[in-house]
Amino acid sequence: MLVREMTLGDIVSLDNDTYSHATVKQITNEWVTLFRPYVHTADFSYTGGVMCYVGIEEYKVHIDSTMPYRLIKKGKELK
């Protein structure tokens, strides 16, 4: 699917890597804002295992972008 075909709440695949699904958060005349969760681990371990950090990456894609995305799940109809 192209960026201009996306609707709010759609979940799309960015690639085939871990944590590669993003959700459409906002759509304007020029930009589509996507966000995705990610996990980062510390480069050390301790008796409790490894430290895990969870975050959210948010970025914008221009509405005229020709980069294709694979639709994973269609967003719910908003009223």
N, C-alpha and C positions, 0 to 999 in steps of 0.2 A: 504494500500500500504506500502511496505517496503521502507526504506530510499534509498536504491540503485536503486529503480524504479522512484525516483523523478527527475524532470527536472526543469530547471530555470523558475521561475515565477509561479510554481505550488502553489496553496493555499491549505493548509492542516489544519485539525482540530487537536488540541492538546488534547482536552477533551470537555466536554459539559458546560464549565464555560464561563462567560463573557470575551470578548476579547481573545478567545481561538483559533483564526485562525492565522496561520503564513504563510509567503511567503518565498519560496526558493530563496535566494539571490545569493549564490555561491556554486559551486560543484567542489571539488578537488578529487584526487585519494583516500584520506582518510576521508574527512569531507564534510558534507553538512551544510551550514550556513543558518539558519532560522532567520527571524525577525518578530516581531509583535508589533503593537501599544498597549499602555495601558493607562488607566486613573487612577489617584489617586486623592482623594479629601482630603482637610484639615479636621482636627478634630474639626473645629469650623465653625460657620456661622456668617454672618453680614447682613446688610440691603440689600446688593446685592446678597445674597444667600450664596453659599459655594464656596470656592476657588477650582478650578480644575487645575490639572497639567497633561499634556499629554507628553508621552515619547515613546521611542522605545526600546524594549529589543531585543538583538541579541545574539544568541548562536549557538554552533556547535554540531552536532550529528555525531557520527562515521558512516561511510558508511556501515559497517557490522552490525549495530544495528538491532536487530530483533523486536524492538518495532513497532507495526503497527500504521499507521496514516490513517485517512480517507481523501480521496481527495475531496475537496470542488469544486475546479475549476482548470482545466488544464491551464498551462501557455501557452502563445502565442508562436508559432514557431518562433525561431530566425534565421535570415539569415546571 
